[in-house]
């Protein structure tokens, strides 16, 4: 198992042709550095694809998720980065409104 202590959402969309080195350079540019045991999420402009870059302390892992229907509920572009809780990541990956999750994982705003 890969230990992930913190998940960060990169708000700006990326070109999904970008590989591990390009995404790692984007992480360093946006977040300052790639910290061990942290994951960085990226999306394309349409919000139908998601790439996750994970630094496990020894190396880099890259995974992709694609939606055939619908879109990922992405953050607004008022910032370049956004930390996510475990519950928010799970909601994001399922296409739910993760921004509305409170501290107790309850949706508080409709």
C-alpha positions as CSV (number, residue, x, y, z in Angstrom):
1,X,0.0,0.0,0.0
2,X,1.1,3.5,-0.7
3,X,0.8,5.8,2.3
4,X,-0.7,9.2,1.4
5,X,-0.9,11.8,4.2
6,X,-2.1,14.8,2.1
7,X,-3.9,15.2,-1.2
8,X,-3.6,18.5,-3.1
9,X,-5.8,19.6,-6.0
10,X,-4.1,21.5,-8.8
11,X,-6.8,23.9,-10.0
12,X,-5.4,24.8,-13.4
13,X,-6.2,22.2,-16.2
14,X,-3.4,20.3,-17.8
15,X,-2.8,18.6,-21.2
16,X,-3.5,14.9,-20.6
17,X,-0.6,14.0,-22.8
18,X,1.7,15.2,-20.1
19,X,3.8,12.5,-18.5
20,X,5.3,11.9,-15.2
21,X,8.2,14.4,-15.7
22,X,6.0,17.2,-16.9
23,X,3.5,16.7,-14.1
24,X,6.4,16.6,-11.5
25,X,7.7,19.9,-13.0
26,X,4.2,21.4,-12.6
27,X,4.0,20.2,-9.0
28,X,7.3,21.9,-8.2
29,X,6.1,25.1,-10.0
30,X,2.7,25.3,-8.3
31,X,3.4,23.7,-4.9
32,X,7.1,24.5,-4.5
33,X,8.2,20.9,-4.1
34,X,6.9,17.3,-4.3
35,X,6.7,16.2,-0.7
36,X,6.9,12.5,0.3
37,X,3.6,10.8,1.0
38,X,1.6,13.4,-0.8
39,X,-0.7,13.1,-3.9
40,X,-1.3,15.8,-6.5
41,X,-4.5,15.7,-8.6
42,X,-4.8,17.2,-12.1
43,X,-7.7,17.4,-14.5
44,X,-8.1,18.3,-18.2
45,X,-10.1,21.3,-19.4
46,X,-13.3,19.4,-19.9
47,X,-13.1,17.7,-16.5
48,X,-13.5,14.2,-17.9
49,X,-10.0,12.9,-17.1
50,X,-8.0,13.0,-13.9
51,X,-4.3,12.2,-13.3
52,X,-2.9,11.6,-9.8
53,X,0.8,11.9,-9.1
54,X,2.0,10.4,-5.8
55,X,5.4,10.7,-4.3
56,X,5.8,7.7,-2.0
57,X,9.1,8.7,-0.5
58,X,11.2,6.5,-2.9
59,X,9.7,7.3,-6.3
60,X,6.8,8.7,-8.2
61,X,3.5,6.9,-9.1
62,X,1.1,8.2,-11.8
63,X,-2.4,7.0,-12.4
64,X,-5.2,8.1,-14.6
65,X,-9.0,8.0,-14.3
66,X,-11.4,8.7,-17.1
67,X,-15.2,9.3,-17.0
68,X,-17.2,8.2,-20.0
69,X,-20.2,10.2,-18.8
70,X,-20.3,13.4,-16.7
71,X,-17.5,15.4,-15.3
72,X,-15.4,15.6,-12.2
73,X,-16.6,18.4,-9.9
74,X,-13.4,20.6,-10.0
75,X,-12.4,23.6,-7.9
76,X,-12.8,27.1,-9.0
77,X,-9.8,28.9,-10.5
78,X,-9.5,31.5,-7.7
79,X,-6.4,29.7,-6.4
80,X,-3.7,27.5,-7.9
81,X,-3.9,24.7,-5.2
82,X,-6.4,23.3,-2.8
83,X,-5.8,20.7,0.0
84,X,-8.4,17.9,0.2
85,X,-9.4,15.6,3.0
86,X,-9.8,11.8,2.5
87,X,-13.6,12.2,2.4
88,X,-13.4,15.0,-0.2
89,X,-11.1,12.9,-2.4
90,X,-13.5,10.0,-2.3
91,X,-16.4,12.3,-3.2
92,X,-14.4,13.9,-6.0
93,X,-13.5,10.5,-7.5
94,X,-17.2,9.5,-7.4
95,X,-18.3,12.8,-9.1
96,X,-20.0,14.1,-6.0
97,X,-19.9,17.8,-4.8
98,X,-16.8,17.4,-2.6
99,X,-16.7,21.2,-1.9
100,X,-19.9,20.9,0.2
101,X,-18.5,18.3,2.6
102,X,-18.1,19.5,6.1
103,X,-15.7,18.4,8.8
104,X,-17.8,15.4,9.7
105,X,-18.2,14.4,6.0
106,X,-21.8,15.6,5.9
107,X,-23.0,17.6,3.0
108,X,-24.2,20.8,4.5
109,X,-25.2,23.0,1.5
110,X,-27.4,22.1,-1.4
